[in-house]
Amino acid sequence: MNRTLILIGLLIIAIGLLWPWLSRFPFGQLPGDIVIRRENVSFYFPITTMILLSLLVSAILWLFHR
């Protein structure tokens, strides 16, 4: 459990440091992502992005546990 928490923390730090470069990718703006903008409210629900990230994480975990 300790190793898992440390790895998650390191991953969050890495994403934070790489954010300027990661923001250039079209994640979050894919077809199927729901965006509703009104005068005072914005609602964003990234369905397609979450499905792709879930598939990617599942594939990586499958490779490591194999």
C-alpha positions in Angstrom: 0.0 0.0 0.0 2.8 2.4 0.8 4.5 1.8 -2.5 1.2 2.4 -4.3 0.7 5.8 -2.6 4.2 6.9 -3.3 3.8 5.9 -7.0 0.5 7.8 -7.3 2.2 10.9 -5.7 5.1 10.7 -8.1 2.7 10.4 -11.0 0.7 13.4 -9.9 4.0 15.4 -9.5 5.1 14.3 -13.0 1.8 15.3 -14.6 2.0 18.7 -12.8 5.5 19.3 -14.1 4.7 18.2 -17.6 1.4 20.1 -17.8 2.5 22.8 -20.2 3.3 20.1 -22.8 0.4 17.8 -21.9 -2.1 20.6 -22.4 -1.2 20.7 -26.1 -2.8 17.3 -26.7 -6.5 17.3 -27.7 -7.7 15.4 -24.6 -10.8 17.0 -23.2 -11.8 18.3 -26.6 -12.7 15.0 -28.3 -15.9 14.3 -30.1 -18.3 12.9 -27.5 -17.2 15.1 -24.7 -20.2 17.1 -23.4 -19.6 20.9 -22.9 -22.5 23.2 -22.0 -21.7 26.9 -21.7 -24.3 29.4 -20.4 -24.1 33.0 -19.2 -22.8 32.2 -15.6 -22.3 28.5 -15.7 -20.0 26.0 -17.6 -20.6 22.3 -17.4 -18.0 19.9 -18.8 -18.4 16.1 -18.9 -15.5 14.3 -20.8 -17.1 11.0 -21.6 -14.8 10.1 -24.5 -11.7 11.3 -22.8 -12.5 9.2 -19.7 -13.1 6.1 -21.8 -9.8 6.5 -23.6 -7.9 7.1 -20.4 -9.6 4.1 -18.8 -8.6 1.8 -21.7 -5.0 3.1 -21.6 -4.7 2.6 -17.8 -6.2 -0.9 -18.1 -3.8 -1.8 -20.8 -0.8 -0.6 -18.9 -1.9 -2.4 -15.7 -2.6 -5.6 -17.7 1.0 -5.4 -19.1 2.5 -5.0 -15.7 0.6 -7.8 -14.1 1.2 -10.2 -16.9 
